[in-house]
């Protein structure tokens, strides 16, 4: 009887811990939502701005670990964060416009910097926060 308990109990315990962890991840994903609300380009057309609003119920952390895909709708690429770009272009950076943390209802302003004008056309953007929640946006410039 002790043999059965000693072999079954650890498996049940690990299984319940995995279920709790998975439930926490699902809860976090359900509370995280973002919305790309606007896009524009700079006057010299070497910068593009995206405004992304936290419309979830949870603070979003580690924004620099997010992924940004951007480019003309038939030729987009993953744009590296400034800290990971090694001085190459394009690259992106961000500021919070109306808060000190990316809380509910706060808006992130993302600046995508190019070394030259990326050209006119219809552009696609997709921003993915570290837990996998994303939003995409099309616009012309």
C-alpha positions, 0 to 999 in steps of 0.5 A, spaced: 500 500 500 505 504 501 508 503 494 502 505 491 501 511 495 509 513 494 508 512 486 501 515 485 501 521 489 507 525 486 504 524 479 497 527 482 501 532 485 505 534 479 499 534 475 495 538 479 501 543 479 501 543 472 493 545 471 494 550 476 499 553 472 495 552 466 489 556 469 494 562 471 496 563 464 489 562 461 487 567 466 492 572 464 491 571 457 484 573 458 485 579 462 490 582 457 488 585 451 491 591 446 488 595 440 492 599 435 488 605 435 492 609 430 498 610 425 501 616 422 508 617 419 513 623 420 513 629 416 520 627 413 517 620 412 523 616 416 519 614 422 512 611 423 508 612 429 503 606 432 498 608 438 497 601 442 492 602 447 491 597 453 484 595 453 485 589 458 484 589 465 491 587 467 498 591 467 502 589 461 510 588 463 516 587 459 514 591 453 521 591 450 520 583 449 514 584 444 514 583 437 512 588 432 511 586 424 511 591 420 511 593 412 507 594 406 502 589 406 505 584 401 512 585 404 512 586 412 518 583 416 519 583 424 522 589 426 527 589 432 526 593 438 532 598 439 535 595 444 536 588 440 537 592 433 545 593 434 544 600 430 541 597 424 534 600 421 528 599 421 528 599 429 522 600 434 522 604 441 516 606 445 514 611 450 507 611 454 503 617 453 498 618 459 501 613 465 508 611 468 506 603 467 502 600 461 496 600 465 488 599 463 487 605 458 494 607 458 496 608 451 503 606 448 506 610 442 511 606 438 516 609 433 518 605 428 525 608 425 527 607 418 534 610 415 530 613 409 523 613 406 520 606 406 515 608 400 508 609 399 503 604 399 498 600 404 502 598 410 500 592 415 502 592 422 502 587 428 504 588 435 504 582 439 505 582 447 510 577 451 504 573 453 502 572 445 496 577 445 496 581 439 492 586 434 493 588 427 492 594 423 492 596 416 493 604 413 496 607 407 501 612 407 
